[in-house]
């Protein structure tokens, strides 16, 4: 995912806003925007030339609402539909 200008840019942010960016913006390749464990001081403008490669059609909260999920629901979601976005 590119630097999320809809959240807190490269300074952290909330994971559920990452799917909002994926729906309303786009995703880029790992080669153009490699994962970094720390991004403080990085700028979204550093990734402005990354070509869009993917977009999410629809996102939703596992369990139907904020705080309504469980470990079992998350396991079922992964089994049926693949990766999920999470926070700790």
mmCIF file as gemmi writes it, N, C-alpha and C atoms, coordinates in Angstrom:
data_model
loop_
_atom_site.group_PDB
_atom_site.id
_atom_site.type_symbol
_atom_site.label_atom_id
_atom_site.label_alt_id
_atom_site.label_comp_id
_atom_site.label_asym_id
_atom_site.label_entity_id
_atom_site.label_seq_id
_atom_site.pdbx_PDB_ins_code
_atom_site.Cartn_x
_atom_site.Cartn_y
_atom_site.Cartn_z
_atom_site.occupancy
_atom_site.B_iso_or_equiv
_atom_site.pdbx_formal_charge
_atom_site.auth_seq_id
_atom_site.auth_asym_id
_atom_site.pdbx_PDB_model_num
ATOM 1 N N . UNK Axp A 1 ? 0.852 -1.17 0 1 0 ? 1 A 1
ATOM 2 C CA . UNK Axp A 1 ? 0 0 0 1 0 ? 1 A 1
ATOM 3 C C . UNK Axp A 1 ? 0.891 1.222 0 1 0 ? 1 A 1
ATOM 4 N N . UNK Axp A 2 ? 0.464 2.198 -0.695 1 0 ? 2 A 1
ATOM 5 C CA . UNK Axp A 2 ? 1.206 3.453 -0.735 1 0 ? 2 A 1
ATOM 6 C C . UNK Axp A 2 ? 0.996 4.232 0.562 1 0 ? 2 A 1
ATOM 7 N N . UNK Axp A 3 ? 1.747 5.26 0.764 1 0 ? 3 A 1
ATOM 8 C CA . UNK Axp A 3 ? 1.606 6.132 1.929 1 0 ? 3 A 1
ATOM 9 C C . UNK Axp A 3 ? 0.153 6.621 1.976 1 0 ? 3 A 1
ATOM 10 N N . UNK Axp A 4 ? -0.522 6.435 3.072 1 0 ? 4 A 1
ATOM 11 C CA . UNK Axp A 4 ? -1.954 6.717 3.149 1 0 ? 4 A 1
ATOM 12 C C . UNK Axp A 4 ? -2.221 8.184 3.468 1 0 ? 4 A 1
ATOM 13 N N . UNK Axp A 5 ? -2.435 8.975 2.435 1 0 ? 5 A 1
ATOM 14 C CA . UNK Axp A 5 ? -2.715 10.396 2.595 1 0 ? 5 A 1
ATOM 15 C C . UNK Axp A 5 ? -4.111 10.646 3.167 1 0 ? 5 A 1
ATOM 16 N N . UNK Axp A 6 ? -4.957 9.623 3.261 1 0 ? 6 A 1
ATOM 17 C CA . UNK Axp A 6 ? -6.296 9.773 3.834 1 0 ? 6 A 1
ATOM 18 C C . UNK Axp A 6 ? -6.289 9.497 5.338 1 0 ? 6 A 1
ATOM 19 N N . UNK Axp A 7 ? -5.164 9.106 5.883 1 0 ? 7 A 1
ATOM 20 C CA . UNK Axp A 7 ? -5.07 8.72 7.276 1 0 ? 7 A 1
ATOM 21 C C . UNK Axp A 7 ? -4.07 9.64 7.97 1 0 ? 7 A 1
ATOM 22 N N . UNK Axp A 8 ? -2.953 9.133 8.381 1 0 ? 8 A 1
ATOM 23 C CA . UNK Axp A 8 ? -1.918 9.95 8.989 1 0 ? 8 A 1
ATOM 24 C C . UNK Axp A 8 ? -0.632 9.844 8.181 1 0 ? 8 A 1
ATOM 25 N N . UNK Axp A 9 ? -0.786 9.642 6.891 1 0 ? 9 A 1
ATOM 26 C CA . UNK Axp A 9 ? 0.364 9.573 6.004 1 0 ? 9 A 1
ATOM 27 C C . UNK Axp A 9 ? 1.333 8.494 6.422 1 0 ? 9 A 1
ATOM 28 N N . UNK Axp A 10 ? 2.586 8.86 6.542 1 0 ? 10 A 1
ATOM 29 C CA . UNK Axp A 10 ? 3.637 7.913 6.925 1 0 ? 10 A 1
ATOM 30 C C . UNK Axp A 10 ? 3.877 7.926 8.427 1 0 ? 10 A 1
ATOM 31 N N . UNK Axp A 11 ? 3.038 8.597 9.172 1 0 ? 11 A 1
ATOM 32 C CA . UNK Axp A 11 ? 3.227 8.727 10.619 1 0 ? 11 A 1
ATOM 33 C C . UNK Axp A 11 ? 2.356 7.762 11.412 1 0 ? 11 A 1
ATOM 34 N N . UNK Axp A 12 ? 1.89 6.709 10.798 1 0 ? 12 A 1
ATOM 35 C CA . UNK Axp A 12 ? 1.057 5.732 11.501 1 0 ? 12 A 1
ATOM 36 C C . UNK Axp A 12 ? -0.379 5.83 11.028 1 0 ? 12 A 1
ATOM 37 N N . UNK Axp A 13 ? -1.317 5.675 11.932 1 0 ? 13 A 1
ATOM 38 C CA . UNK Axp A 13 ? -2.72 5.786 11.563 1 0 ? 13 A 1
ATOM 39 C C . UNK Axp A 13 ? -3.518 4.559 11.961 1 0 ? 13 A 1
ATOM 40 N N . UNK Axp A 14 ? -4.725 4.504 11.503 1 0 ? 14 A 1
ATOM 41 C CA . UNK Axp A 14 ? -5.663 3.449 11.854 1 0 ? 14 A 1
ATOM 42 C C . UNK Axp A 14 ? -5.798 2.463 10.699 1 0 ? 14 A 1
ATOM 43 N N . UNK Axp A 15 ? -5.651 1.146 10.938 1 0 ? 15 A 1
ATOM 44 C CA . UNK Axp A 15 ? -5.728 0.16 9.864 1 0 ? 15 A 1
ATOM 45 C C . UNK Axp A 15 ? -7.024 0.187 9.078 1 0 ? 15 A 1
ATOM 46 N N . UNK Axp A 16 ? -8.167 0.461 9.729 1 0 ? 16 A 1
ATOM 47 C CA . UNK Axp A 16 ? -9.421 0.447 8.976 1 0 ? 16 A 1
ATOM 48 C C . UNK Axp A 16 ? -9.473 1.567 7.95 1 0 ? 16 A 1
ATOM 49 N N . UNK Axp A 17 ? -8.663 2.606 8.106 1 0 ? 17 A 1
ATOM 50 C CA . UNK Axp A 17 ? -8.603 3.643 7.075 1 0 ? 17 A 1
ATOM 51 C C . UNK Axp A 17 ? -7.754 3.202 5.885 1 0 ? 17 A 1
ATOM 52 N N . UNK Axp A 18 ? -6.94 2.169 6.058 1 0 ? 18 A 1
ATOM 53 C CA . UNK Axp A 18 ? -6.171 1.645 4.932 1 0 ? 18 A 1
ATOM 54 C C . UNK Axp A 18 ? -7.094 1.025 3.885 1 0 ? 18 A 1
ATOM 55 N N . UNK Axp A 19 ? -8.126 0.337 4.33 1 0 ? 19 A 1
ATOM 56 C CA . UNK Axp A 19 ? -9.06 -0.217 3.348 1 0 ? 19 A 1
ATOM 57 C C . UNK Axp A 19 ? -9.872 0.891 2.691 1 0 ? 19 A 1
ATOM 58 N N . UNK Axp A 20 ? -10.118 1.981 3.405 1 0 ? 20 A 1
ATOM 59 C CA . UNK Axp A 20 ? -10.801 3.127 2.804 1 0 ? 20 A 1
ATOM 60 C C . UNK Axp A 20 ? -9.958 3.686 1.66 1 0 ? 20 A 1
ATOM 61 N N . UNK Axp A 21 ? -8.639 3.774 1.856 1 0 ? 21 A 1
ATOM 62 C CA . UNK Axp A 21 ? -7.748 4.219 0.789 1 0 ? 21 A 1
ATOM 63 C C . UNK Axp A 21 ? -7.757 3.226 -0.364 1 0 ? 21 A 1
ATOM 64 N N . UNK Axp A 22 ? -7.746 1.944 -0.049 1 0 ? 22 A 1
ATOM 65 C CA . UNK Axp A 22 ? -7.736 0.918 -1.093 1 0 ? 22 A 1
ATOM 66 C C . UNK Axp A 22 ? -9.019 0.961 -1.929 1 0 ? 22 A 1
ATOM 67 N N . UNK Axp A 23 ? -10.133 1.379 -1.331 1 0 ? 23 A 1
ATOM 68 C CA . UNK Axp A 23 ? -11.399 1.511 -2.067 1 0 ? 23 A 1
ATOM 69 C C . UNK Axp A 23 ? -11.456 2.81 -2.864 1 0 ? 23 A 1
ATOM 70 N N . UNK Axp A 24 ? -11.004 3.883 -2.279 1 0 ? 24 A 1
ATOM 71 C CA . UNK Axp A 24 ? -11.16 5.202 -2.882 1 0 ? 24 A 1
ATOM 72 C C . UNK Axp A 24 ? -9.904 5.725 -3.579 1 0 ? 24 A 1
ATOM 73 N N . UNK Axp A 25 ? -8.819 5.046 -3.37 1 0 ? 25 A 1
ATOM 74 C CA . UNK Axp A 25 ? -7.564 5.383 -4.035 1 0 ? 25 A 1
ATOM 75 C C . UNK Axp A 25 ? -7.107 4.161 -4.802 1 0 ? 25 A 1
ATOM 76 N N . UNK Axp A 26 ? -5.907 3.702 -4.496 1 0 ? 26 A 1
ATOM 77 C CA . UNK Axp A 26 ? -5.388 2.512 -5.159 1 0 ? 26 A 1
ATOM 78 C C . UNK Axp A 26 ? -4.216 1.93 -4.378 1 0 ? 26 A 1
ATOM 79 N N . UNK Axp A 27 ? -3.833 0.729 -4.734 1 0 ? 27 A 1
ATOM 80 C CA . UNK Axp A 27 ? -2.669 0.063 -4.17 1 0 ? 27 A 1
ATOM 81 C C . UNK Axp A 27 ? -1.546 0.086 -5.198 1 0 ? 27 A 1
ATOM 82 N N . UNK Axp A 28 ? -0.313 0.002 -4.721 1 0 ? 28 A 1
ATOM 83 C CA . UNK Axp A 28 ? 0.855 0.029 -5.598 1 0 ? 28 A 1
ATOM 84 C C . UNK Axp A 28 ? 1.726 -1.192 -5.323 1 0 ? 28 A 1
ATOM 85 N N . UNK Axp A 29 ? 2.757 -1.373 -6.125 1 0 ? 29 A 1
ATOM 86 C CA . UNK Axp A 29 ? 3.639 -2.528 -5.953 1 0 ? 29 A 1
ATOM 87 C C . UNK Axp A 29 ? 4.6 -2.349 -4.786 1 0 ? 29 A 1
ATOM 88 N N . UNK Axp A 30 ? 5.068 -3.463 -4.282 1 0 ? 30 A 1
ATOM 89 C CA . UNK Axp A 30 ? 6.084 -3.479 -3.222 1 0 ? 30 A 1
ATOM 90 C C . UNK Axp A 30 ? 7.386 -2.862 -3.734 1 0 ? 30 A 1
ATOM 91 N N . UNK Axp A 31 ? 7.666 -3.02 -5.024 1 0 ? 31 A 1
ATOM 92 C CA . UNK Axp A 31 ? 8.892 -2.453 -5.594 1 0 ? 31 A 1
ATOM 93 C C . UNK Axp A 31 ? 8.884 -0.929 -5.553 1 0 ? 31 A 1
ATOM 94 N N . UNK Axp A 32 ? 7.727 -0.328 -5.789 1 0 ? 32 A 1
ATOM 95 C CA . UNK Axp A 32 ? 7.639 1.131 -5.795 1 0 ? 32 A 1
ATOM 96 C C . UNK Axp A 32 ? 7.544 1.707 -4.378 1 0 ? 32 A 1
ATOM 97 N N . UNK Axp A 33 ? 6.835 1.015 -3.506 1 0 ? 33 A 1
ATOM 98 C CA . UNK Axp A 33 ? 6.651 1.491 -2.129 1 0 ? 33 A 1
ATOM 99 C C . UNK Axp A 33 ? 6.931 0.334 -1.173 1 0 ? 33 A 1
ATOM 100 N N . UNK Axp A 34 ? 8.209 -0.002 -0.969 1 0 ? 34 A 1
ATOM 101 C CA . UNK Axp A 34 ? 8.542 -1.154 -0.122 1 0 ? 34 A 1
ATOM 102 C C . UNK Axp A 34 ? 8.106 -0.964 1.329 1 0 ? 34 A 1
ATOM 103 N N . UNK Axp A 35 ? 7.747 -2.094 1.959 1 0 ? 35 A 1
ATOM 104 C CA . UNK Axp A 35 ? 7.362 -2.054 3.37 1 0 ? 35 A 1
ATOM 105 C C . UNK Axp A 35 ? 8.532 -1.555 4.203 1 0 ? 35 A 1
ATOM 106 N N . UNK Axp A 36 ? 8.229 -0.693 5.157 1 0 ? 36 A 1
ATOM 107 C CA . UNK Axp A 36 ? 9.225 -0.205 6.11 1 0 ? 36 A 1
ATOM 108 C C . UNK Axp A 36 ? 8.637 -0.344 7.502 1 0 ? 36 A 1
ATOM 109 N N . UNK Axp A 37 ? 9.422 -0.798 8.441 1 0 ? 37 A 1
ATOM 110 C CA . UNK Axp A 37 ? 8.91 -0.963 9.803 1 0 ? 37 A 1
ATOM 111 C C . UNK Axp A 37 ? 8.727 0.378 10.498 1 0 ? 37 A 1
ATOM 112 N N . UNK Axp A 38 ? 9.433 1.396 10.06 1 0 ? 38 A 1
ATOM 113 C CA . UNK Axp A 38 ? 9.291 2.735 10.624 1 0 ? 38 A 1
ATOM 114 C C . UNK Axp A 38 ? 9.258 3.735 9.469 1 0 ? 38 A 1
ATOM 115 N N . UNK Axp A 39 ? 8.279 4.621 9.477 1 0 ? 39 A 1
ATOM 116 C CA . UNK Axp A 39 ? 8.144 5.579 8.376 1 0 ? 39 A 1
ATOM 117 C C . UNK Axp A 39 ? 8.141 7.029 8.849 1 0 ? 39 A 1
ATOM 118 N N . UNK Axp A 40 ? 8.421 7.256 10.114 1 0 ? 40 A 1
ATOM 119 C CA . UNK Axp A 40 ? 8.423 8.626 10.628 1 0 ? 40 A 1
ATOM 120 C C . UNK Axp A 40 ? 9.404 9.467 9.816 1 0 ? 40 A 1
ATOM 121 N N . UNK Axp A 41 ? 8.939 10.609 9.353 1 0 ? 41 A 1
ATOM 122 C CA . UNK Axp A 41 ? 9.758 11.504 8.562 1 0 ? 41 A 1
ATOM 123 C C . UNK Axp A 41 ? 9.648 11.265 7.062 1 0 ? 41 A 1
ATOM 124 N N . UNK Axp A 42 ? 9.068 10.132 6.66 1 0 ? 42 A 1
ATOM 125 C CA . UNK Axp A 42 ? 8.846 9.857 5.241 1 0 ? 42 A 1
ATOM 126 C C . UNK Axp A 42 ? 7.693 10.732 4.756 1 0 ? 42 A 1
ATOM 127 N N . UNK Axp A 43 ? 7.579 10.924 3.467 1 0 ? 43 A 1
ATOM 128 C CA . UNK Axp A 43 ? 6.519 11.774 2.917 1 0 ? 43 A 1
ATOM 129 C C . UNK Axp A 43 ? 5.74 11.025 1.85 1 0 ? 43 A 1
ATOM 130 N N . UNK Axp A 44 ? 4.431 11.247 1.799 1 0 ? 44 A 1
ATOM 131 C CA . UNK Axp A 44 ? 3.6 10.622 0.763 1 0 ? 44 A 1
ATOM 132 C C . UNK Axp A 44 ? 4.074 11.029 -0.628 1 0 ? 44 A 1
ATOM 133 N N . UNK Axp A 45 ? 4.614 12.217 -0.758 1 0 ? 45 A 1
ATOM 134 C CA . UNK Axp A 45 ? 5.074 12.679 -2.072 1 0 ? 45 A 1
ATOM 135 C C . UNK Axp A 45 ? 6.193 11.804 -2.629 1 0 ? 45 A 1
ATOM 136 N N . UNK Axp A 46 ? 6.894 11.062 -1.764 1 0 ? 46 A 1
ATOM 137 C CA . UNK Axp A 46 ? 7.948 10.149 -2.227 1 0 ? 46 A 1
ATOM 138 C C . UNK Axp A 46 ? 7.381 9.024 -3.083 1 0 ? 46 A 1
ATOM 139 N N . UNK Axp A 47 ? 6.081 8.793 -3.003 1 0 ? 47 A 1
ATOM 140 C CA . UNK Axp A 47 ? 5.448 7.68 -3.711 1 0 ? 47 A 1
ATOM 141 C C . UNK Axp A 47 ? 4.459 8.161 -4.771 1 0 ? 47 A 1
ATOM 142 N N . UNK Axp A 48 ? 4.493 9.441 -5.084 1 0 ? 48 A 1
ATOM 143 C CA . UNK Axp A 48 ? 3.547 10.033 -6.033 1 0 ? 48 A 1
ATOM 144 C C . UNK Axp A 48 ? 3.653 9.437 -7.433 1 0 ? 48 A 1
ATOM 145 N N . UNK Axp A 49 ? 4.813 8.925 -7.784 1 0 ? 49 A 1
ATOM 146 C CA . UNK Axp A 49 ? 5.004 8.373 -9.136 1 0 ? 49 A 1
ATOM 147 C C . UNK Axp A 49 ? 4.708 6.883 -9.214 1 0 ? 49 A 1
ATOM 148 N N . UNK Axp A 50 ? 4.252 6.282 -8.125 1 0 ? 50 A 1
ATOM 149 C CA . UNK Axp A 50 ? 3.904 4.86 -8.135 1 0 ? 50 A 1
ATOM 150 C C . UNK Axp A 50 ? 2.637 4.652 -8.964 1 0 ? 50 A 1
ATOM 151 N N . UNK Axp A 51 ? 2.713 3.729 -9.897 1 0 ? 51 A 1
ATOM 152 C CA . UNK Axp A 51 ? 1.548 3.424 -10.729 1 0 ? 51 A 1
ATOM 153 C C . UNK Axp A 51 ? 0.51 2.638 -9.942 1 0 ? 51 A 1
ATOM 154 N N . UNK Axp A 52 ? -0.782 2.945 -10.122 1 0 ? 52 A 1
ATOM 155 C CA . UNK Axp A 52 ? -1.824 2.146 -9.473 1 0 ? 52 A 1
ATOM 156 C C . UNK Axp A 52 ? -1.871 0.752 -10.087 1 0 ? 52 A 1
ATOM 157 N N . UNK Axp A 53 ? -1.947 -0.268 -9.236 1 0 ? 53 A 1
ATOM 158 C CA . UNK Axp A 53 ? -1.996 -1.646 -9.748 1 0 ? 53 A 1
ATOM 159 C C . UNK Axp A 53 ? -3.216 -2.422 -9.27 1 0 ? 53 A 1
ATOM 160 N N . UNK Axp A 54 ? -3.871 -1.939 -8.232 1 0 ? 54 A 1
ATOM 161 C CA . UNK Axp A 54 ? -5.006 -2.683 -7.688 1 0 ? 54 A 1
ATOM 162 C C . UNK Axp A 54 ? -5.916 -1.737 -6.925 1 0 ? 54 A 1
ATOM 163 N N . UNK Axp A 55 ? -7.161 -2.166 -6.776 1 0 ? 55 A 1
ATOM 164 C CA . UNK Axp A 55 ? -8.15 -1.389 -6.036 1 0 ? 55 A 1
ATOM 165 C C . UNK Axp A 55 ? -9.102 -2.374 -5.362 1 0 ? 55 A 1
ATOM 166 N N . UNK Axp A 56 ? -9.614 -2.027 -4.209 1 0 ? 56 A 1
ATOM 167 C CA . UNK Axp A 56 ? -10.573 -2.846 -3.481 1 0 ? 56 A 1
ATOM 168 C C . UNK Axp A 56 ? -11.981 -2.366 -3.839 1 0 ? 56 A 1
ATOM 169 N N . UNK Axp A 57 ? -12.86 -3.293 -4.204 1 0 ? 57 A 1
ATOM 170 C CA . UNK Axp A 57 ? -14.234 -2.908 -4.552 1 0 ? 57 A 1
ATOM 171 C C . UNK Axp A 57 ? -15.061 -2.586 -3.319 1 0 ? 57 A 1
ATOM 172 N N . UNK Axp A 58 ? -14.926 -3.411 -2.27 1 0 ? 58 A 1
ATOM 173 C CA . UNK Axp A 58 ? -15.756 -3.22 -1.085 1 0 ? 58 A 1
ATOM 174 C C . UNK Axp A 58 ? -15.043 -3.785 0.128 1 0 ? 58 A 1
ATOM 175 N N . UNK Axp A 59 ? -15.082 -3.056 1.22 1 0 ? 59 A 1
ATOM 176 C CA . UNK Axp A 59 ? -14.546 -3.559 2.483 1 0 ? 59 A 1
ATOM 177 C C . UNK Axp A 59 ? -15.685 -3.611 3.503 1 0 ? 59 A 1
ATOM 178 N N . UNK Axp A 60 ? -15.474 -4.325 4.567 1 0 ? 60 A 1
ATOM 179 C CA . UNK Axp A 60 ? -16.492 -4.461 5.609 1 0 ? 60 A 1
ATOM 180 C C . UNK Axp A 60 ? -15.816 -4.888 6.902 1 0 ? 60 A 1
ATOM 181 N N . UNK Axp A 61 ? -16.495 -4.715 7.994 1 0 ? 61 A 1
ATOM 182 C CA . UNK Axp A 61 ? -15.984 -5.118 9.295 1 0 ? 61 A 1
ATOM 183 C C . UNK Axp A 61 ? -16.353 -6.573 9.54 1 0 ? 61 A 1
ATOM 184 N N . UNK Axp A 62 ? -15.381 -7.387 9.883 1 0 ? 62 A 1
ATOM 185 C CA . UNK Axp A 62 ? -15.646 -8.791 10.21 1 0 ? 62 A 1
ATOM 186 C C . UNK Axp A 62 ? -16.536 -8.818 11.448 1 0 ? 62 A 1
ATOM 187 N N . UNK Axp A 63 ? -17.663 -9.484 11.375 1 0 ? 63 A 1
ATOM 188 C CA . UNK Axp A 63 ? -18.633 -9.508 12.462 1 0 ? 63 A 1
ATOM 189 C C . UNK Axp A 63 ? -19.732 -8.481 12.266 1 0 ? 63 A 1
ATOM 190 N N . UNK Axp A 64 ? -19.574 -7.589 11.279 1 0 ? 64 A 1
ATOM 191 C CA . UNK Axp A 64 ? -20.625 -6.639 10.942 1 0 ? 64 A 1
ATOM 192 C C . UNK Axp A 64 ? -20.519 -5.271 11.569 1 0 ? 64 A 1
ATOM 193 N N . UNK Axp A 65 ? -19.697 -5.074 12.574 1 0 ? 65 A 1
ATOM 194 C CA . UNK Axp A 65 ? -19.585 -3.768 13.206 1 0 ? 65 A 1
ATOM 195 C C . UNK Axp A 65 ? -18.338 -3.658 14.047 1 0 ? 65 A 1
ATOM 196 N N . UNK Axp A 66 ? -17.981 -2.451 14.381 1 0 ? 66 A 1
ATOM 197 C CA . UNK Axp A 66 ? -16.789 -2.186 15.184 1 0 ? 66 A 1
ATOM 198 C C . UNK Axp A 66 ? -16.894 -2.905 16.524 1 0 ? 66 A 1
ATOM 199 N N . UNK Axp A 67 ? -15.931 -3.754 16.832 1 0 ? 67 A 1
ATOM 200 C CA . UNK Axp A 67 ? -15.906 -4.481 18.099 1 0 ? 67 A 1
ATOM 201 C C . UNK Axp A 67 ? -16.755 -5.73 18.122 1 0 ? 67 A 1
ATOM 202 N N . UNK Axp A 68 ? -17.38 -6.093 16.999 1 0 ? 68 A 1
ATOM 203 C CA . UNK Axp A 68 ? -18.286 -7.249 16.967 1 0 ? 68 A 1
ATOM 204 C C . UNK Axp A 68 ? -17.607 -8.513 16.451 1 0 ? 68 A 1
ATOM 205 N N . UNK Axp A 69 ? -16.31 -8.497 16.314 1 0 ? 69 A 1
ATOM 206 C CA . UNK Axp A 69 ? -15.624 -9.675 15.789 1 0 ? 69 A 1
ATOM 207 C C . UNK Axp A 69 ? -15.093 -10.542 16.921 1 0 ? 69 A 1
ATOM 208 N N . UNK Axp A 70 ? -14.614 -11.692 16.55 1 0 ? 70 A 1
ATOM 209 C CA . UNK Axp A 70 ? -13.981 -12.61 17.496 1 0 ? 70 A 1
ATOM 210 C C . UNK Axp A 70 ? -12.872 -13.335 16.747 1 0 ? 70 A 1
ATOM 211 N N . UNK Axp A 71 ? -12.041 -14.028 17.478 1 0 ? 71 A 1
ATOM 212 C CA . UNK Axp A 71 ? -10.962 -14.793 16.848 1 0 ? 71 A 1
ATOM 213 C C . UNK Axp A 71 ? -11.538 -15.827 15.879 1 0 ? 71 A 1
ATOM 214 N N . UNK Axp A 72 ? -12.619 -16.478 16.27 1 0 ? 72 A 1
ATOM 215 C CA . UNK Axp A 72 ? -13.25 -17.489 15.429 1 0 ? 72 A 1
ATOM 216 C C . UNK Axp A 72 ? -13.799 -16.864 14.137 1 0 ? 72 A 1
ATOM 217 N N . UNK Axp A 73 ? -14.447 -15.698 14.238 1 0 ? 73 A 1
ATOM 218 C CA . UNK Axp A 73 ? -14.965 -15.023 13.051 1 0 ? 73 A 1
ATOM 219 C C . UNK Axp A 73 ? -13.829 -14.608 12.113 1 0 ? 73 A 1
ATOM 220 N N . UNK Axp A 74 ? -12.718 -14.155 12.691 1 0 ? 74 A 1
ATOM 221 C CA . UNK Axp A 74 ? -11.576 -13.769 11.868 1 0 ? 74 A 1
ATOM 222 C C . UNK Axp A 74 ? -10.976 -14.984 11.162 1 0 ? 74 A 1
ATOM 223 N N . UNK Axp A 75 ? -10.892 -16.119 11.851 1 0 ? 75 A 1
ATOM 224 C CA . UNK Axp A 75 ? -10.366 -17.339 11.229 1 0 ? 75 A 1
ATOM 225 C C . UNK Axp A 75 ? -11.258 -17.777 10.07 1 0 ? 75 A 1
ATOM 226 N N . UNK Axp A 76 ? -12.578 -17.718 10.259 1 0 ? 76 A 1
ATOM 227 C CA . UNK Axp A 76 ? -13.509 -18.073 9.187 1 0 ? 76 A 1
ATOM 228 C C . UNK Axp A 76 ? -13.364 -17.133 8.002 1 0 ? 76 A 1
ATOM 229 N N . UNK Axp A 77 ? -13.219 -15.861 8.274 1 0 ? 77 A 1
ATOM 230 C CA . UNK Axp A 77 ? -13.059 -14.864 7.208 1 0 ? 77 A 1
ATOM 231 C C . UNK Axp A 77 ? -11.803 -15.14 6.384 1 0 ? 77 A 1
ATOM 232 N N . UNK Axp A 78 ? -10.707 -15.418 7.049 1 0 ? 78 A 1
ATOM 233 C CA . UNK Axp A 78 ? -9.457 -15.728 6.353 1 0 ? 78 A 1
ATOM 234 C C . UNK Axp A 78 ? -9.603 -16.987 5.515 1 0 ? 78 A 1
ATOM 235 N N . UNK Axp A 79 ? -10.245 -17.997 6.068 1 0 ? 79 A 1
ATOM 236 C CA . UNK Axp A 79 ? -10.45 -19.254 5.342 1 0 ? 79 A 1
ATOM 237 C C . UNK Axp A 79 ? -11.305 -19.035 4.086 1 0 ? 79 A 1
ATOM 238 N N . UNK Axp A 80 ? -12.366 -18.257 4.217 1 0 ? 80 A 1
ATOM 239 C CA . UNK Axp A 80 ? -13.3 -18.062 3.095 1 0 ? 80 A 1
ATOM 240 C C . UNK Axp A 80 ? -12.844 -17.023 2.079 1 0 ? 80 A 1
ATOM 241 N N . UNK Axp A 81 ? -12.231 -15.937 2.548 1 0 ? 81 A 1
ATOM 242 C CA . UNK Axp A 81 ? -11.982 -14.81 1.664 1 0 ? 81 A 1
ATOM 243 C C . UNK Axp A 81 ? -10.536 -14.327 1.602 1 0 ? 81 A 1
ATOM 244 N N . UNK Axp A 82 ? -9.646 -14.896 2.399 1 0 ? 82 A 1
ATOM 245 C CA . UNK Axp A 82 ? -8.245 -14.469 2.344 1 0 ? 82 A 1
ATOM 246 C C . UNK Axp A 82 ? -7.888 -13.478 3.423 1 0 ? 82 A 1
ATOM 247 N N . UNK Axp A 83 ? -6.816 -12.733 3.209 1 0 ? 83 A 1
ATOM 248 C CA . UNK Axp A 83 ? -6.256 -11.847 4.24 1 0 ? 83 A 1
ATOM 249 C C . UNK Axp A 83 ? -7.254 -10.818 4.793 1 0 ? 83 A 1
ATOM 250 N N . UNK Axp A 84 ? -7.044 -10.47 6.047 1 0 ? 84 A 1
ATOM 251 C CA . UNK Axp A 84 ? -7.834 -9.419 6.682 1 0 ? 84 A 1
ATOM 252 C C . UNK Axp A 84 ? -6.895 -8.33 7.164 1 0 ? 84 A 1
ATOM 253 N N . UNK Axp A 85 ? -7.427 -7.157 7.357 1 0 ? 85 A 1
ATOM 254 C CA . UNK Axp A 85 ? -6.68 -6.021 7.867 1 0 ? 85 A 1
ATOM 255 C C . UNK Axp A 85 ? -6.916 -5.953 9.378 1 0 ? 85 A 1
ATOM 256 N N . UNK Axp A 86 ? -5.872 -5.816 10.176 1 0 ? 86 A 1
ATOM 257 C CA . UNK Axp A 86 ? -6.062 -5.84 11.619 1 0 ? 86 A 1
ATOM 258 C C . UNK Axp A 86 ? -5.226 -4.824 12.362 1 0 ? 86 A 1
ATOM 259 N N . UNK Axp A 87 ? -5.508 -4.719 13.626 1 0 ? 87 A 1
ATOM 260 C CA . UNK Axp A 87 ? -4.816 -3.809 14.535 1 0 ? 87 A 1
ATOM 261 C C . UNK Axp A 87 ? -4.642 -4.547 15.842 1 0 ? 87 A 1
ATOM 262 N N . UNK Axp A 88 ? -3.729 -4.079 16.651 1 0 ? 88 A 1
ATOM 263 C CA . UNK Axp A 88 ? -3.557 -4.68 17.976 1 0 ? 88 A 1
ATOM 264 C C . UNK Axp A 88 ? -3.528 -3.616 19.035 1 0 ? 88 A 1
